[in-house]
């Protein structure tokens, strides 16, 4: 496993037929102590992993929130919404089967966001994005991306898979930004800017 950074440049995905990106986080009480802190920790926090398929500069499909198979052919699948961060392993994942992605899709932008009202990155700890080579039916972690803890933002553009002729490349973005909570158009504009 390697730590990927945006300074590494695009990584070739030659030979990778299926790729998964997962996000995991731990709930925290934040600055609250006592009973309120215990209640916040128990309730957890809701982050969302979202993949936005782009046709040139236009978002055309979104995997995440309430859309688990936006292409309708299993080529871009979301695991479902974890609303607490409780549990082991990845809390949410998106899996791409590159050969089945329609040819007019030029890139896929992966975003993690505290999208729903009353959720925030500040209510989560140890946020981690993992990249898996899921070729052949098994998932082998090949990279991990960690966002900065110093952000006051509620969105992080994690990475972007870009079509390069007949193959794909993965570019780490790892940039945070503000996304108006509950506004899917703001989420898509954030993806376009990456």
N, C-alpha and C positions, 0 to 999 in steps of 0.2 A: 504494500500500500504506500502511496505517496501523498504528500500534501500538495495540492494544486494551487497555484496563484495565478492572477491575471498576467503577471510578468513572464510566465512560462510560455505564453503564446498558445495558439490553437494546437490541440492534440489530435493526431490522426485516429480515426475510429475504424481503420481498415481491418476487416476480419470480425468486427463487432456487429452482430446481426440484431441483438437486443441489448438495450441499455436501460438501467433504472437509476433514478435519482431519488433519494430518500431524505427526509428531514426528521430530526429528532430533537426534542427539547425536554427539559425538566421544569415542572411548575415550581414557582417560588412564592413566598409570602411578600416579596419585595421588602419595603422598609417597615411593614407592619409587624408588630410583635403580639404576643398574648393570644387571646381567643380569636381576634380578627385575623391575625397572621395564620393561625391554624386553619381557619375557615377558607382563606384565600388559597392556601397550599392544597387543601383537600379539593376545592373546586377546580383547581388547575387553570390553565389559560389555553385559548384556542388560537393557534397559528394555522395558516393554510398554505399548502404547497400547490402552486398553479402552474400549468404549462400552457403557453399560448403559441399556437401554430400560426406562422406568418406566411403570407403570400407576398413576396417583395416586402414593402413597408406597411402592409395592411394586416391587422389581426383578423383571422378568419375562423378559428376554432379555439375553444378554451377547455382544458381538462382540469377539473377541480371544482370546489364549491359543490354544486349539485349535478355536475356533468362528469360522468365516469368514463364514457366512451364516445367522445365528441365526433370521431371520424365514422363511427358506426361499423368499423371493420376490425376492431381490436388492435389497431396499430399504435394508438396513444391511449393508454389506460391509467386511470387514477384509482388508488386503493380505497378511497372513501375518506370521510371527514372525521378526524380524531379531535374532539373538542376540549380535551383536558391536558394532554401531554403525559398522562399516566401510562405506565407499561414499559416493557423493555423493547429495545430495538427501535426501528424507524416508526415514527408516528403516522406519517403519510408517505406514499411513494407514487411516482409516475414512471411507467414503463413504456419504452418506445420500441417498436419493431420496424426498423428502418426500411426494409424491403416493401412493406405495406403502406408506408406513408405516401399519399398521393404525390405525383411528380410536380405539381404546381406549388407544393409547400417548400419554401426555400430555407426556413429556419424554424426552430422551436426555442422559445425563451422560457426558462424556468425561474419562477419567482416564489419567494416565501413572504407572506404578509400577515400582519395582525389586521386582517381585513374586516372582521365583524366588529361592531361597536362594543366598547368596553374591553377589547383585547389589546395587548401591547407587547412589544418585545421586552419591555422592562419587567413584565410579569413572567418571563421565561428565563431560564439559565441553561448554559451548556448547549446552545443551539449549534447543531452540526448538520452539514449536508454531506451525504455520502454518494459516491458514484460507483455503480456496479456494472460489470460486464455480465450480462445475463444470457449470453450466447449459449446454446445447447441446453437450456432449461435450468442451469444452476446459476446462482448469483455469487460472483466473486467481487469483493470490494476492491476497487483499483485506485480510488482517490478519496480524499476528504477535504472539505472546504469549511473554514470557520469564519463567520462574520465577526466584526469588531463588537465588543461589549460597550463601547463608548457612544453608540448611536442613540439619538432621540427619535429616529425615524421609525416608521412602521412597515417598511417594505425593504426587501433585499432581492435584487436581481442576482441570482446565483450563477447561472451559466447559460450558454446558448449553443445549441447544436445547429451547425450550418451545413447545408448541402454544398458540396464541392465537386461538381461534375457527377460521377457515378458513386461517390462515397460521401462520408460525413466527417466533420471535424467538431471537436468540443472546445469552446472558448470559455474560460472562467471569467466572469464579470465581477462578482462579489462587491457590488456597490449598493449602498442603501439610499433610500429616498422616502419622501412623504407621499402617501397614497390616501386620498379621501376615503375614509372607512365606509364600506357598503356601496361604493360607486364603481361598478364594473368598467365604465368608460375610463375612469381615472387609472384603474389597473392596466387597461390596455394601452393608454397613453404612456404609462411608465415603461411597459414592454417595448413600445415603439422607440422610445428614447435610448434603448440599449442596443 
